Each structure stands twice: as structure tokens, then as C-alpha cells.
Amino acid sequence: YGLSDHSLISLYFSETDDPLYSLIGGEAIPNNWASIALAYKKLILESENLKNSLSFSSSLEYWVVSSGSDNKKSIFNEVDTSVGLDRHEKFIYSFSFPFTSQLNNQTKFSIVPGLTLMPDKIGDKNVGKNFYGNNYFLGTGLNFDIATNFQLASSYTYLFGPGNNSFDKNLNFRRMS
């Protein structure tokens, strides 16, 4: 919803109930996420010719994450071999500074440095920190207008860290880097 010509408030909902991509101990492990987010974006600077802009964007998300089931071990359980569902509810935050430049009449390029603040630890069955924590990122985007109301859009985001996390076949977490 546009609060003004230079600010926008958004509400997001996303959910996934996919098992983990890689098998752990030869088994697919249930892994569920749901997120409801309230986001705010505000134009900070705009060039006189309106071809370049810098904005501030932030979000507050209510995040529900769960793993395991009646007969599967949760990825959040690092202390024993018991099975069962672990469900956790957390608030996470993000901040970014999108910069967009209109390269020509058909093409816009964006670069988006940002930070997502997540808890270092989820649950009480882990050894030290688990695999979350703050993540710094750099996103890029390219929009190309093919025709009126028809556009090709591409994006790529690179995570700077902490990243490179892994589980072994016994669900033991380790940081790869």
C-alpha cells in the first residue's frame, strides 16, 4: 500500500513444507517454514533526471520453523537420537538499501546490499550455536521492458555469511568455512 509517492508498506506471507533437499542418514527429513512479514520501503534520494534512486527497506517477520515428525529426528536436535517434531516461533528482521539505475528506456539495473538478523540458536537441543545467525547479502536485479505491460526480470543474491553450513548423516551440524 502506498503511504505516499515515496513510501510503501507491504504485507507478505510465504510457506514451505518441503523436506530437506539432501537425505540425512538415507532419509528425507521434514522441514517446514512459514513467515508473515510487514515491510516498509522509503525513497531516500532520487537524481534530478529521475534515473537513479536510493531507498531504505526493512521488514519484521514472524517466522515459524519446524522439523521432524512422529518417526523422524528433528534437525534442531543435536543432543540425542529421539524422534519428534520441534516447532519454534521467532521474530526476524531485515534491512537493505536498494539502488536502482535506469540504463535506458527499456532497462533498469538494481543493486541491493542488506542484512537479515536471525537468532544464533533455535531450540534447547543444540550444542552451541546452530546454523542461523545474521546474514549479510548483496542482491542484483535487471528488468527489461519487452512491450507495454510485459517485462523480463532477473535477480541474483549472494550471501556473504555465515553460510556454508552442513549436517552429517547423524544430523550433527558443522560450519564448512
N, CA, C and O of each residue as an XYZ file, in Angstrom:
708
protein
N       0.839     -1.158      0.000
C       0.000      0.000      0.000
C       0.889      1.228      0.000
O       1.785      1.341      0.836
N       0.656      2.154     -0.929
C       1.448      3.367     -0.996
C       1.015      4.365      0.059
O      -0.100      4.884      0.011
N       1.892      4.631      1.008
C       1.596      5.630      2.039
C       1.737      7.042      1.489
O       1.050      7.965      1.925
N       2.643      7.195      0.519
C       2.857      8.471     -0.163
C       3.526      8.145     -1.501
O       3.681      6.976     -1.854
N       3.919      9.183     -2.240
C       4.626      8.946     -3.502
C       5.998      8.327     -3.284
O       6.598      7.808     -4.225
N       6.510      8.375     -2.035
C       7.872      7.926     -1.765
C       7.974      6.848     -0.692
O       9.079      6.515     -0.265
N       6.858      6.300     -0.253
C       6.927      5.232      0.755
C       5.845      4.187      0.495
O       4.763      4.482     -0.014
N       6.181      2.964      0.863
C       5.328      1.813      0.582
C       5.351      0.879      1.781
O       6.408      0.636      2.365
N       4.194      0.359      2.147
C       4.126     -0.656      3.188
C       3.546     -1.912      2.543
O       2.609     -1.839      1.748
N       4.116     -3.067      2.897
C       3.707     -4.335      2.282
C       3.518     -5.399      3.342
O       4.146     -5.358      4.400
N       2.655     -6.345      3.052
C       2.421     -7.498      3.901
C       2.709     -8.729      3.060
O       2.204     -8.856      1.945
N       3.526     -9.645      3.596
C       3.912    -10.856      2.869
C       3.566    -12.088      3.683
O       3.597    -12.071      4.913
N       3.245    -13.136      2.988
C       3.071    -14.449      3.597
C       3.746    -15.466      2.695
O       3.510    -15.477      1.487
N       4.582    -16.320      3.267
C       5.195    -17.398      2.498
C       5.262    -18.643      3.361
O       5.341    -18.569      4.587
N       5.229    -19.783      2.701
C       5.265    -21.045      3.424
C       5.895    -22.109      2.544
O       5.723    -22.119      1.325
N       6.629    -23.006      3.193
C       7.172    -24.166      2.509
C       7.055    -25.360      3.439
O       7.245    -25.238      4.650
N       6.746    -26.496      2.875
C       6.684    -27.712      3.685
C       7.478    -28.829      3.014
O       7.134    -30.007      3.114
N       8.534    -28.435      2.336
C       9.382    -29.398      1.639
C      10.333    -30.084      2.605
O      10.820    -29.455      3.544
N      10.604    -31.366      2.388
C      11.663    -31.998      3.178
C      13.017    -31.414      2.762
O      13.144    -30.790      1.708
N      14.017    -31.630      3.611
C      15.362    -31.160      3.272
C      15.794    -31.765      1.953
O      15.456    -32.910      1.653
N      16.543    -31.002      1.155
C      16.975    -31.445     -0.163
C      17.847    -32.690     -0.077
O      17.615    -33.662     -0.795
N      18.840    -32.667      0.791
C      19.751    -33.810      0.924
C      19.226    -34.773      1.986
O      18.728    -34.357      3.032
N      19.347    -36.058      1.698
C      18.949    -37.069      2.675
C      19.914    -37.057      3.844
O      21.111    -36.832      3.660
N      19.410    -37.295      5.035
C      20.251    -37.420      6.221
C      20.058    -38.831      6.740
O      18.948    -39.213      7.110
N      21.123    -39.600      6.768
C      21.034    -40.999      7.166
C      20.130    -41.785      6.231
O      19.472    -42.733      6.659
N      20.091    -41.400      4.948
C      19.271    -42.087      3.967
C      17.797    -41.752      4.034
O      16.990    -42.397      3.364
N      17.422    -40.750      4.832
C      16.013    -40.414      4.994
C      15.746    -38.948      4.653
O      16.590    -38.079      4.871
N      14.565    -38.699      4.119
C      14.104    -37.328      3.914
C      13.570    -36.814      5.254
O      12.740    -37.469      5.883
N      14.037    -35.659      5.684
C      13.658    -35.092      6.974
C      12.663    -33.945      6.749
O      12.958    -33.019      5.994
N      11.489    -33.993      7.392
C      10.532    -32.897      7.261
C      11.136    -31.570      7.721
O      11.843    -31.512      8.727
N      10.853    -30.527      6.983
C      11.393    -29.199      7.254
C      10.337    -28.188      6.812
O      10.089    -28.044      5.614
N       9.720    -27.496      7.744
C       8.625    -26.585      7.414
C       8.949    -25.173      7.881
O       9.473    -24.973      8.976
N       8.627    -24.190      7.030
C       8.793    -22.784      7.370
C       7.514    -22.048      7.016
O       6.851    -22.386      6.035
N       7.171    -21.065      7.790
C       6.107    -20.125      7.448
C       6.543    -18.756      7.939
O       7.130    -18.629      9.014
N       6.258    -17.747      7.158
C       6.673    -16.401      7.520
C       5.571    -15.406      7.148
O       5.038    -15.433      6.039
N       5.248    -14.543      8.083
C       4.353    -13.420      7.840
C       5.183    -12.175      8.107
O       5.730    -12.009      9.197
N       5.278    -11.305      7.117
C       6.169    -10.152      7.238
C       5.443     -8.846      6.949
O       4.553     -8.776      6.101
N       5.842     -7.840      7.663
C       5.422     -6.474      7.412
C       6.667     -5.728      6.955
O       7.667     -5.684      7.671
N       6.607     -5.145      5.769
C       7.776     -4.481      5.198
C       7.467     -3.009      4.915
O       6.326     -2.626      4.659
N       8.520     -2.207      4.970
C       8.408     -0.777      4.712
C       9.554     -0.358      3.802
O      10.704     -0.735      4.028
N       9.239      0.419      2.773
C      10.259      0.927      1.855
C      10.055      2.428      1.689
O       8.936      2.898      1.483
N      11.157      3.173      1.783
C      11.113      4.641      1.713
C      12.202      5.136      0.768
O      13.365      4.755      0.906
N      11.836      5.971     -0.179
C      12.796      6.601     -1.079
C      13.621      7.603     -0.285
O      13.071      8.469      0.395
N      14.953      7.481     -0.373
C      15.842      8.393      0.353
C      16.350      9.502     -0.567
O      16.276     10.687     -0.240
N      16.866      9.088     -1.725
C      17.442     10.032     -2.693
C      16.986      9.678     -4.103
O      16.797      8.506     -4.431
N      16.813     10.695     -4.927
C      16.496     10.463     -6.332
C      17.208     11.528     -7.156
O      17.205     12.703     -6.789
N      17.815     11.127     -8.263
C      18.543     12.082     -9.098
C      17.555     13.038     -9.775
O      16.368     12.737     -9.904
N      18.067     14.183    -10.199
C      17.211     15.190    -10.822
C      16.539     14.661    -12.083
O      15.393     15.011    -12.366
N      17.236     13.826    -12.838
C      16.657     13.282    -14.070
C      15.793     12.039    -13.808
O      15.289     11.429    -14.750
N      15.621     11.661    -12.532
C      14.782     10.538    -12.077
C      15.273      9.175    -12.564
O      14.513      8.207    -12.565
N      16.541      9.096    -12.980
C      17.069      7.825    -13.486
C      17.774      6.994    -12.421
O      18.011      5.806    -12.638
N      18.112      7.579    -11.286
C      18.798      6.866    -10.210
C      18.075      7.123     -8.895
O      17.632      8.239     -8.623
N      17.963      6.075     -8.083
C      17.308      6.254     -6.786
C      17.938      5.350     -5.746
O      18.454      4.277     -6.058
N      17.886      5.801     -4.516
C      18.349      5.030     -3.364
C      17.208      5.003     -2.356
O      16.616      6.036     -2.042
N      16.909      3.807     -1.854
C      15.815      3.647     -0.892
C      16.318      2.921      0.341
O      17.399      2.333      0.343
N      15.510      2.975      1.386
C      15.728      2.175      2.589
C      14.561      1.221      2.679
O      13.408      1.623      2.523
N      14.855     -0.053      2.932
C      13.816     -1.067      3.038
C      14.056     -1.894      4.292
O      15.196     -2.234      4.605
N      12.985     -2.217      5.012
C      13.122     -3.039      6.208
C      11.905     -3.942      6.336
O      10.851     -3.676      5.758
N      12.072     -5.017      7.105
C      10.935     -5.904      7.366
C      11.034     -6.474      8.772
O      12.117     -6.608      9.341
N       9.884     -6.801      9.305
C       9.749     -7.513     10.562
C       8.934     -8.755     10.224
O       7.823     -8.657      9.704
N       9.499     -9.930     10.526
C       8.840    -11.182     10.158
C       8.588    -12.045     11.384
O       9.447    -12.195     12.252
N       7.396    -12.604     11.429
C       7.064    -13.631     12.412
C       7.325    -14.946     11.697
O       6.649    -15.278     10.724
N       8.313    -15.696     12.187
C       8.821    -16.871     11.494
C       8.544    -18.117     12.331
O       8.918    -18.189     13.501
N       7.890    -19.086     11.722
C       7.619    -20.365     12.366
C       8.391    -21.424     11.579
O       8.192    -21.592     10.376
N       9.276    -22.133     12.282
C      10.092    -23.150     11.629
C       9.981    -24.444     12.429
O      10.003    -24.432     13.660
N       9.860    -25.558     11.711
C       9.757    -26.847     12.402
C      10.465    -27.919     11.599
O      10.691    -27.786     10.396
N      10.808    -28.986     12.304
C      11.475    -30.121     11.685
C      11.165    -31.367     12.496
O      10.862    -31.291     13.686
N      11.244    -32.518     11.831
C      10.980    -33.781     12.497
C       9.523    -34.188     12.375
O       8.695    -33.446     11.847
N       9.225    -35.379     12.874
C       7.855    -35.891     12.876
C       7.769    -37.007     13.907
O       8.704    -37.223     14.677
N       6.645    -37.715     13.919
C       6.469    -38.811     14.885
C       7.549    -39.870     14.762
O       7.896    -40.520     15.748
N       8.086    -40.052     13.551
C       9.094    -41.099     13.357
C      10.393    -40.582     12.738
O      11.198    -41.380     12.256
N      10.615    -39.260     12.740
C      11.843    -38.668     12.186
C      12.452    -37.722     13.210
O      11.744    -37.033     13.944
N      13.770    -37.705     13.241
C      14.507    -36.817     14.132
C      14.522    -35.399     13.563
O      14.643    -35.219     12.352
N      14.404    -34.411     14.418
C      14.444    -33.015     14.022
C      15.883    -32.571     13.773
O      16.806    -33.044     14.438
N      16.074    -31.666     12.817
C      17.411    -31.099     12.597
C      17.839    -30.217     13.753
O      19.018    -29.883     13.865
N      16.906    -29.829     14.620
C      17.233    -28.993     15.774
C      17.691    -29.809     16.974
O      18.098    -29.234     17.983
N      17.634    -31.127     16.890
C      18.042    -31.998     17.993
C      19.461    -32.507     17.731
O      19.665    -33.418     16.928
N      20.425    -31.917     18.408
C      21.822    -32.326     18.276
C      22.310    -33.123     19.484
O      23.479    -33.505     19.524
N      21.452    -33.383     20.466
C      21.913    -33.969     21.718
C      21.593    -35.446     21.894
O      22.262    -36.123     22.674
N      20.581    -35.970     21.187
C      20.256    -37.388     21.342
C      19.615    -37.923     20.063
O      19.537    -37.210     19.062
N      19.162    -39.159     20.094
C      18.601    -39.787     18.900
C      17.078    -39.827     18.916
O      16.474    -40.498     18.080
N      16.448    -39.125     19.849
C      14.991    -39.176     19.935
C      14.347    -38.519     18.707
O      14.885    -37.573     18.132
N      13.194    -39.044     18.328
C      12.448    -38.502     17.198
C      11.355    -37.586     17.727
O      11.047    -37.593     18.918
N      10.779    -36.807     16.839
C       9.677    -35.939     17.231
C       9.755    -34.591     16.551
O      10.798    -34.199     16.026
N       8.652    -33.897     16.567
C       8.539    -32.586     15.944
C       9.069    -31.505     16.881
O       8.682    -31.443     18.048
N       9.940    -30.667     16.374
C      10.379    -29.457     17.071
C       9.829    -28.276     16.296
O      10.067    -28.153     15.094
N       9.091    -27.404     16.977
C       8.486    -26.232     16.340
C       8.920    -25.000     17.115
O       8.844    -24.967     18.344
N       9.378    -23.982     16.385
C       9.881    -22.766     17.023
C       9.300    -21.542     16.327
O       9.138    -21.524     15.107
N       8.992    -20.530     17.114
C       8.456    -19.269     16.619
C       9.428    -18.155     16.997
O       9.792    -18.006     18.164
N       9.843    -17.381     16.007
C      10.834    -16.316     16.226
C      10.446    -15.077     15.433
O       9.671    -15.149     14.479
N      10.994    -13.943     15.841
C      10.918    -12.729     15.046
C      12.262    -12.524     14.381
O      13.302    -12.654     15.027
N      12.251    -12.210     13.115
C      13.484    -11.893     12.389
C      13.292    -10.544     11.691
O      12.166    -10.118     11.436
N      14.395     -9.894     11.393
C      14.376     -8.549     10.857
C      15.310     -8.479      9.654
O      16.273     -9.240      9.560
N      15.020     -7.568      8.745
C      15.937     -7.343      7.627
C      15.993     -5.856      7.303
O      15.040     -5.110      7.529
N      17.141     -5.449      6.764
C      17.372     -4.076      6.341
C      18.133     -4.111      5.027
O      19.030     -4.936      4.857
N      17.794     -3.238      4.103
C      18.556     -3.153      2.855
C      18.473     -1.728      2.306
O      17.640     -0.922      2.720
N      19.370     -1.452      1.359
C      19.444     -0.148      0.710
C      19.446     -0.352     -0.805
O      20.512     -0.345     -1.421
N      18.277     -0.534     -1.414
C      18.214     -0.746     -2.863
C      18.611      0.513     -3.641
O      18.091      1.602     -3.394
N      19.535      0.343     -4.580
C      19.917      1.398     -5.510
C      19.493      0.948     -6.896
O      19.855     -0.145     -7.332
N      18.731      1.779     -7.593
C      18.244      1.432     -8.931
C      18.655      2.515     -9.912
O      18.576      3.708     -9.621
N      19.101      2.065    -11.093
C      19.502      2.978    -12.152
C      18.803      2.597    -13.450
O      18.816      1.433    -13.853
N      18.193      3.581    -14.101
C      17.572      3.349    -15.407
C      18.668      3.508    -16.446
O      19.134      4.619    -16.704
N      19.084      2.381    -17.050
C      20.186      2.394    -18.002
C      19.768      2.961    -19.349
O      20.545      3.664    -19.994
N      18.543      2.660    -19.780
C      17.958      3.218    -20.996
C      16.445      3.126    -20.872
O      15.945      2.804    -19.795
N      15.703      3.398    -21.936
C      14.237      3.403    -21.855
C      13.645      2.044    -21.525
O      12.506      1.967    -21.063
N      14.390      0.973    -21.751
C      13.861     -0.373    -21.534
C      14.499     -1.114    -20.364
O      13.964     -2.135    -19.932
N      15.619     -0.635    -19.840
C      16.401     -1.428    -18.899
C      16.677     -0.696    -17.591
O      17.125      0.451    -17.579
N      16.394     -1.399    -16.477
C      16.745     -0.911    -15.147
C      17.648     -1.938    -14.476
O      17.436     -3.144    -14.597
N      18.661     -1.438    -13.763
C      19.580     -2.288    -13.007
C      19.497     -1.897    -11.543
O      19.466     -0.711    -11.212
N      19.459     -2.901    -10.659
C      19.407     -2.639     -9.218
C      20.518     -3.399     -8.506
O      20.903     -4.499     -8.902
N      21.015     -2.782     -7.451
C      21.967     -3.440     -6.566
C      21.449     -3.206     -5.144
O      21.074     -2.091     -4.783
N      21.435     -4.285     -4.340
C      20.765     -4.232     -3.042
C      21.652     -4.843     -1.957
O      21.618     -6.057     -1.757
N      22.447     -4.029     -1.251
C      23.155     -4.553     -0.081
C      22.208     -4.623      1.107
O      21.353     -3.754      1.277
N      22.360     -5.664      1.934
C      21.447     -5.779      3.062
C      21.917     -6.734      4.133
O      22.986     -7.337      4.040
N      21.080     -6.853      5.159
C      21.368     -7.665      6.336
C      20.065     -8.284      6.814
O      19.044     -7.603      6.906
N      20.099     -9.572      7.118
C      18.981    -10.250      7.763
C      19.442    -10.674      9.148
O      20.467    -11.342      9.284
N      18.695    -10.293     10.177
C      19.039    -10.602     11.562
C      18.179    -11.765     12.034
O      16.962    -11.642     12.172
N      18.833    -12.894     12.278
C      18.153    -14.101     12.730
C      18.815    -14.584     14.009
O      19.977    -14.267     14.260
N      18.092    -15.349     14.820
C      18.710    -15.848     16.059
C      19.871    -16.798     15.762
O      19.846    -17.542     14.781
N      20.891    -16.757     16.630
C      22.040    -17.666     16.503
C      21.682    -19.087     16.883
O      22.342    -20.036     16.459
N      20.649    -19.230     17.673
C      20.323    -20.528     18.250
C      18.813    -20.691     18.245
O      18.082    -19.762     18.590
N      18.347    -21.861     17.857
C      16.922    -22.163     17.896
C      16.742    -23.468     18.649
O      17.342    -24.483     18.295
N      15.925    -23.443     19.677
C      15.655    -24.638     20.465
C      16.654    -24.830     21.594
O      17.616    -24.074     21.734
N      16.399    -25.874     22.409
C      17.270    -26.163     23.548
C      17.974    -27.506     23.420
O      18.542    -28.011     24.388
N      17.934    -28.088     22.210
C      18.596    -29.381     21.992
C      19.768    -29.230     21.029
O      19.974    -30.076     20.159
N      20.528    -28.164     21.183
C      21.679    -27.995     20.299
C      22.952    -27.830     21.108
O      22.928    -27.561     22.309
N      24.052    -28.000     20.415
C      25.370    -27.866     21.028
C      25.931    -26.532     20.547
O      26.384    -26.424     19.407
N      25.902    -25.528     21.397
C      26.350    -24.193     20.997
C      25.369    -23.572     20.030
O      24.168    -23.836     20.089
N      25.891    -22.736     19.131
C      25.055    -22.101     18.122
C      24.668    -23.134     17.075
O      25.417    -24.077     16.821
N      23.503    -22.959     16.470
C      23.196    -23.807     15.331
C      23.377    -23.001     14.049
O      24.195    -22.081     14.028
N      22.676    -23.300     13.023
C      23.043    -22.838     11.690
C      22.425    -21.523     11.248
O      22.465    -21.212     10.057
N      21.866    -20.751     12.138
C      21.310    -19.465     11.734
C      22.269    -18.352     12.125
O      23.482    -18.565     12.146
N      21.762    -17.196     12.427
C      22.585    -16.040     12.745
C      22.414    -14.981     11.675
O      21.654    -15.167     10.725
N      23.113    -13.878     11.823
C      22.992    -12.772     10.884
C      23.563    -13.148      9.528
O      24.587    -13.826      9.441
N      22.899    -12.708      8.479
C      23.331    -12.973      7.109
C      23.439    -11.657      6.357
O      22.468    -10.908      6.252
N      24.609    -11.386      5.845
C      24.837    -10.213      5.018
C      24.699    -10.649      3.567
O      25.139    -11.737      3.195
N      24.089     -9.799      2.749
C      23.869    -10.203      1.363
C      24.047     -9.032      0.414
O      24.014     -7.867      0.811
N      24.238     -9.380     -0.860
C      24.268     -8.399     -1.943
C      23.400     -8.963     -3.056
O      23.699    -10.008     -3.634
N      22.330     -8.256     -3.339
C      21.420     -8.684     -4.396
C      21.580     -7.791     -5.609
O      21.959     -6.625     -5.494
N      21.286     -8.349     -6.771
C      21.282     -7.582     -8.011
C      20.009     -7.921     -8.767
O      19.443     -9.002     -8.604
N      19.572     -6.994     -9.589
C      18.380     -7.233    -10.392
C      18.484     -6.509    -11.720
O      19.107     -5.452    -11.824
N      17.866     -7.093    -12.727
C      17.825     -6.497    -14.052
C      16.413     -6.641    -14.583
O      15.882     -7.749    -14.650
N      15.797     -5.520    -14.962
C      14.456     -5.519    -15.532
C      14.544     -4.995    -16.959
O      15.164     -3.964    -17.219
N      13.918     -5.717    -17.875
C      13.941     -5.345    -19.281
C      12.505     -5.312    -19.801
O      11.805     -6.324    -19.796
N      12.081     -4.125    -20.251
C      10.733     -3.965    -20.800
C      10.718     -4.444    -22.246
O      11.376     -3.861    -23.107
N       9.964     -5.512    -22.507
C       9.846     -6.046    -23.864
C       8.736     -5.314    -24.615
O       8.895     -4.970    -25.787
N       7.625     -5.081    -23.944
C       6.478     -4.382    -24.518
C       5.703     -3.755    -23.363
O       6.040     -3.968    -22.198
N       4.690     -3.000    -23.676
C       3.849     -2.418    -22.643
C       3.253     -3.538    -21.790
O       2.648     -4.474    -22.311
N       3.429     -3.431    -20.494
C       2.922     -4.427    -19.530
C       3.527     -5.813    -19.695
O       2.932     -6.794    -19.247
N       4.688     -5.921    -20.322
C       5.382     -7.209    -20.434
C       6.864     -6.965    -20.191
O       7.507     -6.202    -20.912
N       7.401     -7.626    -19.160
C       8.756     -7.345    -18.717
C       9.468     -8.636    -18.347
O       8.861     -9.552    -17.792
N      10.743     -8.703    -18.653
C      11.599     -9.785    -18.162
C      12.336     -9.263    -16.941
O      12.872     -8.155    -16.948
N      12.356    -10.075    -15.894
C      13.033     -9.675    -14.665
C      13.974    -10.796    -14.248
O      13.625    -11.973    -14.329
N      15.168    -10.425    -13.801
C      16.121    -11.414    -13.289
C      16.736    -10.861    -12.010
O      16.820     -9.649    -11.810
N      17.162    -11.777    -11.157
C      17.820    -11.342     -9.926
C      18.790    -12.422     -9.472
O      18.653    -13.598     -9.808
N      19.765    -11.985     -8.706
C      20.723    -12.907     -8.102
C      21.126    -12.312     -6.755
O      21.401    -11.116     -6.652
N      21.158    -13.147     -5.738
C      21.577    -12.701     -4.415
C      22.726    -13.567     -3.933
O      22.664    -14.794     -3.999
N      23.770    -12.918     -3.450
C      24.936    -13.613     -2.906
C      24.956    -13.402     -1.398
O      24.938    -12.265     -0.927
N      24.993    -14.502     -0.636
C      25.088    -14.426      0.815
C      26.552    -14.391      1.225
O      27.334    -15.250      0.817
N      26.924    -13.409      2.024
C      28.304    -13.305      2.498
C      28.555    -14.130      3.754
O      29.700    -14.489      4.031
N      27.529    -14.433      4.504
C      27.797    -15.232      5.683
C      26.640    -15.257      6.648
O      25.698    -14.474      6.524
N      26.709    -16.165      7.620
C      27.832    -17.050      7.834
C      27.934    -18.141      6.778
O      29.050    -18.494      6.399
N      26.845    -18.689      6.289
C      26.825    -19.601      5.141
C      27.675    -20.842      5.259
O      28.355    -21.054      6.263
N      27.631    -21.661      4.225
C      28.409    -22.906      4.113
C      28.191    -23.850      5.285
O      29.150    -24.377      5.849
N      26.943    -24.061      5.650
C      26.609    -24.941      6.756
C      26.232    -26.319      6.243
O      25.770    -26.466      5.111
N      26.432    -27.326      7.081
C      26.193    -28.696      6.642
C      25.807    -29.567      7.825
O      26.123    -29.257      8.973
N      25.115    -30.664      7.525
C      24.805    -31.697      8.502
C      25.436    -32.995      8.030
O      25.455    -33.273      6.831
N      25.950    -33.788      8.951
C      26.418    -35.115      8.569
C      25.251    -36.100      8.672
O      24.130    -35.697      8.985
N      25.502    -37.387      8.411
C      24.424    -38.375      8.378
C      23.750    -38.581      9.734
O      22.662    -39.154      9.795
N      24.375    -38.125     10.821
C      23.794    -38.236     12.156
C      23.113    -36.950     12.614
O      22.804    -36.790     13.795
N      22.881    -36.035     11.676
C      22.274    -34.735     11.950
C      23.153    -33.817     12.784
O      22.641    -32.893     13.416
N      24.442    -34.043     12.804
C      25.355    -33.151     13.510
C      25.681    -31.983     12.585
O      26.089    -32.178     11.439
N      25.497    -30.775     13.094
C      25.755    -29.568     12.317
C      27.236    -29.216     12.367
O      27.922    -29.440     13.365
N      27.703    -28.656     11.252
C      29.059    -28.086     11.252
C      29.120    -26.969     10.223
O      28.458    -27.008      9.186
N      29.927    -25.983     10.539
C      30.151    -24.876      9.619
C      31.309    -25.265      8.718
O      32.379    -25.636      9.201
N      31.100    -25.182      7.413
C      32.096    -25.649      6.441
C      33.252    -24.679      6.249
O      34.337    -25.103      5.852
N      33.056    -23.389      6.518
C      34.148    -22.430      6.251
C      34.861    -22.021      7.501
O      35.798    -21.224      7.445
